[in-house]
């Protein structure tokens, strides 16, 4: 049995806590200044309440930070202030740069494991993937915590920031795509063509993120698509809708403008163009 402190049992944190408890580990948490909903989740996950963070850390070999991204560094700072000397696992949706700052703040007493969860909170028939990166022995310990649970550990190397980079890359598409869908439907609704938009969407090829081989064709057509996004932005503004994402898409497309009509580029060349133009 390993003693783990979870900060804090929100929807994801509570689900992860329940998986740990189900695996035979003791999970601690600190109810001070937490909401009634958090207390309920922690109770249902069968976690153990501690009077203070100092008490929880003194009893724990591992800390899991599962909190809103904007609070990640504050949580890490609070743990660092108590000179915690175990394994600190950051499971938050934060940038590689931020998790590296946390790594610097936590060390030398603790070892940081960079983590990111993909999927819905595990449990009740649902599974999720838990990508981790960091020191081999620390990752070994984290992996052992979730043996035979609904949270499947996947290693992405020993460089802190790799797991967070994967999360950011995926979220940059997943979250933005859903946001864009809202804007698209709002524009269609203004003009009374919502049903037709939905019908067109049903016949679209949807495996966009999983098939990067199509990207050279996008780059080759960017010189036409960028002005089209300017037209989209105009239509959105006229409908009283935010045009920022359409304008941003046009800016990104302009990075590929030099590849006008060049359908022979490779995926690597297309990605390299994005990096070189934006730097």
C-alpha positions, -999 to 999 in steps of 0.1 A, spaced: 0 0 0 12 35 -9 -1 66 8 -11 93 -18 -23 129 -13 -47 142 -39 -50 179 -43 -79 183 -49 -108 159 -55 -128 176 -82 -146 154 -107 -113 140 -122 -94 140 -89 -122 121 -71 -124 95 -99 -86 90 -98 -88 88 -60 -114 61 -63 -92 41 -86 -63 44 -61 -85 33 -32 -98 4 -53 -62 -6 -59 -55 -9 -22 -39 24 -16 -47 51 10 -57 85 -4 -55 116 17 -70 150 11 -73 183 29 -109 195 33 -100 230 46 -117 257 25 -131 231 1 -167 232 -10 -195 209 1 -195 193 -34 -158 185 -31 -164 170 4 -191 148 -10 -169 136 -39 -140 129 -15 -163 109 8 -178 88 -20 -142 80 -32 -135 68 3 -106 91 9 -92 101 43 -94 137 54 -64 154 71 -65 185 92 -37 202 73 -16 200 42 14 195 64 -1 164 80 -11 149 46 24 155 31 41 140 61 23 108 56 25 105 18 50 91 -6 32 106 -36 12 138 -43 -12 141 -72 -20 176 -82 -54 176 -100 -67 211 -101 -78 238 -126 -48 248 -147 -46 284 -134 -41 270 -98 -13 245 -107 16 266 -97 -1 278 -65 -7 242 -55 29 233 -63 42 262 -43 22 252 -13 36 217 -14 72 230 -19 68 253 11 65 221 33 97 206 18 79 176 5 105 149 -4 84 124 -23 71 121 -59 50 151 -71 27 143 -100 13 172 -119 -18 160 -137 -30 194 -148 -38 207 -183 -8 231 -184 19 241 -208 53 223 -209 69 256 -198 47 258 -167 53 222 -156 91 228 -160 87 258 -137 69 236 -112 98 210 -116 123 237 -107 102 249 -77 96 214 -63 132 202 -66 156 193 -51 135 177 -24 109 161 -47 109 143 -80 84 156 -105 64 134 -128 46 152 -157 12 137 -163 -19 143 -184 -52 124 -185 -71 118 -218 -107 108 -216 -135 112 -192 -130 105 -154 -124 68 -151 -147 44 -134 -183 31 -139 -172 12 -171 -151 41 -184 -114 40 -190 -89 68 -195 -53 71 -206 -27 86 -182 4 98 -200 34 103 -178 70 115 -183 99 119 -159 125 100 -140 123 62 -145 120 52 -109 94 78 -102 73 68 -132 77 32 -122 61 41 -88 32 60 -104 26 32 -129 24 7 -100 -3 27 -83 -27 22 -112 -21 -15 -119 -54 -32 -129 -74 0 -127 -94 19 -152 -66 45 -156 -41 31 -180 -6 45 -177 13 53 -209 49 64 -208 61 92 -231 97 94 -221 118 109 -193 117 146 -202 94 166 -179 70 186 -202 65 158 -228 31 146 -213 19 182 -210 30 190 -246 9 160 -257 -21 174 -238 -17 209 -252 -14 196 -287 -45 175 -284 -65 203 -266 -55 229 -291 -75 209 -316 -102 193 -295 -113 224 -275 -109 248 -304 -129 225 -327 -158 224 -303 -157 261 -299 -157 266 -336 -187 243 -340 -206 266 -316 -196 297 -337 -206 279 -369 -240 269 -357 -246 303 -343 -239 319 -376 -260 294 -394 -289 300 -370 -288 337 -376 -294 330 -413 -319 302 -408 -296 275 -424 -289 254 -393 -304 222 -406 -285 224 -438 -252 230 -419 -258 199 -398 -266 179 -430 -234 190 -446 -214 181 -415 -228 146 -415 -211 138 -448 -177 154 -439 -146 133 -434 -141 137 -396 -106 120 -391 -88 153 -394 -65 151 -364 -57 114 -369 -46 119 -406 -18 146 -409 -10 134 -444 -37 158 -457 -18 189 -443 3 195 -474 -28 200 -494 -40 226 -469 -7 244 -471 -10 244 -509 -44 260 -508 -37 284 -479 -33 314 -503 -70 309 -512 -83 299 -478 -68 328 -458 -89 354 -477 -119 332 -473 -114 333 -435 -114 371 -438 -149 368 -454 -159 344 -426 -148 370 -401 -168 397 -418 -199 375 -418 -195 367 -381 -191 404 -371 -222 413 -391 -241 386 -372 -229 400 -338 -207 370 -333 -170 368 -322 -147 368 -352 -114 362 -334 -110 325 -342 -117 331 -379 -91 359 -380 -66 337 -361 -72 309 -386 -64 333 -414 -32 344 -397 -21 308 -394 -30 301 -431 -9 331 -441 22 313 -427 18 288 -455 12 314 -482 47 307 -497 36 272 -506 10 284 -530 0 255 -553 29 233 -541 12 200 -536 45 181 -534 55 192 -499 59 166 -472 42 168 -438 75 175 -421 81 205 -445 46 219 -438 51 217 -400 85 232 -403 70 262 -422 46 269 -394 74 269 -368 98 291 -389 71 316 -399 58 321 -364 93 325 -348 
